[in-house]
Each structure stands twice: as structure tokens, then as C-alpha cells.
């Protein structure tokens, strides 16, 4: 369930997923930048030295702005302005490099589900605002500059970065497994936010629910199953729909399957509870836990 925090800059109350409690302190980037400008430790107007200029010349095509700024004790904005002042060509500059983290694991889970990656950008089109916001925050956390807007009944998130796009298209499933292994919950959360559902059944003994992950890529679901196993969660993989078979989507729309569709289910009620605790879904209806009080 979302929790309420207060923005460190403007004191506005905002709701965030519990998983963002340690990293989210502001309601917007504008507030974060205002706070940083007030609490900037570096003296304002500090002149660039010859050694710093030389370091920038040698590093700007090998390192990202964030890495150079950390190395020199400067802001990324200062590094960008100085590059222009020195007349350094943008061609061949490193805009981004992968660093394993929970946010990168979450992004990979999303892009393998509802998200997508083009030649120069990564994106997501969804109806759930909290999902779009979580994806945008994760992209910001790894050094990208995403935008988010509401258009034709959907929330659109976009981040242009050629380096990220090339890297994502170059990695295989086995590479992804190595990257996300230390951050299993974050990766499964991203995939569950995209391609998952919490299904409800009512029996005489009470309410019964199970978690479902679905996709046309069997190997992708096998990866999720392997990660669930390491978390001590039992799951079963089965065929959901075969090619040419008619079916009904979760939104009620009828479709004819163009590919085999598979389902990964977590059915044991104790495992369902642990799954929701480990992944902390960003979409409220997918992370409802009130019914689990008696489990």
C-alpha cells in the first residue's frame, strides 16, 4: 500500500510505494534541484583549474557526465557547460553506462514486459499512473532524463539515450539473469507490474487468491520461476493459450493468439503473501494485502 511522505523542499505530502522510502525525498525534480542549490557544499563560482580542464578533455569520451562530476567534485551541469566552453565535440561521448542496481533490475523487468526499447529511446505506455511514475523514477535513478505525459487515456514515459538502447539490444537473457540476480525482488516487481495479475476466487472457506505472470516467451517465464525458487517460492508453469486459439484478455477484450502464451502461477497462500512482500508492487490493485491478515 502507498505511504505518505513530505517533500524536503516544499513540504507537500505525496504518496509513494514503500520500496521508494529510502530514495524518494522530493515531489519533483524541480524541488530536488532547488534543495540541492541551497545545500550545495561547493563554493559558488569556483574557477576551473588547468588540471581539471585537462582531466575533462581526457575523460569526456570515456566517462559519463555523472562520473566526471563525481571525480572532479563538480555538478553535471557544470561539466556540461565547461565542455561547451572548451569546444569539445559531442561525437563519441559516453552518455550512459550500466551499473547493476535495484532500479536497473526493475527497468529490465518492465522493458521485458509492457515496456519497449527503440534505436534511441526506452518507453512505456500504461493506464496506471503509479506504474508510469515508478518507471520514470527508476530511469532517473540510473542517469537517464525521462519525460511523462498523459495522452489518449494513457500515461506515456519516454527517455532518449542511444547508449542505453544499444546496451539493452546487445544483452541476452543469460546476461540479464546475472545483472538482476542480486536484486530479484526488483526485477520480478517490474515484470509483475507489466505482465502480472492478482486473481481472486471466493470459496466457502473464504477468499482465495493467486499470483499470475504471463508472456509468450517461455524462457522469460522460466527465468522468473528460477528467481522465485531462490526466494523460496513455489510456482507452476503451464500453457495458457496456443496459436490460433481464441481467448479473453484481463480487460475483457477477445483476441486470437498469434503465439503460444504461457502462465506462471504462485498459488500457495503463504507463498502469495511472501511474493507480495518481496516484490512490493507499484500498482495498488496488484499488491493488495488486506485479505492476507489470516494467512
Helices and strands as residue ranges (DSSP letters): E 3-6, E 13-16, G 18-20, H 29-38, H 50-59, H 65-72, H 76-85, H 102-111, E 116-117, E 121-126, H 129-141, E 147-151, E 154-160, H 162-170, H 173-180, G 181-183, H 184-195, E 196-203, E 206-215, H 218-230, E 236-241, E 246-248, E 254-256, E 261-266, H 269-279, G 284-286, G 290-294
